[in-house]
């Protein structure tokens, strides 16, 4: 068991990313926002940074089978296991695609107007509607 108080946040993140890369589950001791501690075995599938600058781990909780988000700074201790992932991941969201031109005139018109604000407004309106 590794205690996060004895290592830097970068070291903790590096080890957890290595576990995710190898698809090894991790048991964590986690302090919730209300101050209670919980022990969970998770399968990490994504790492993100919030607008506030907090590093979060998106992981599947083995106990409930649901996707959960954990802040890295609230992990008190962790153990990386050598077994494989067993919980199915959520389906990734499909990225919106750019509008498809239906004629040569549309392609030429968009290329000529690329520097104009109307081009970008039209493009983002179509992407937002998708």
Secondary structure, DSSP 8 states (H G I E B T S, - for coil): -EEGGGS-HHHHHHHHHHHHHHT--EEEEEE-TTS-EEEEEEEEEEEEE-TTS-EEEEEEETTT--EEEEEGGGEEEEEE-SS---S---------------SHHHHHHHHHTTTSHHHHHHHHHHHHH-
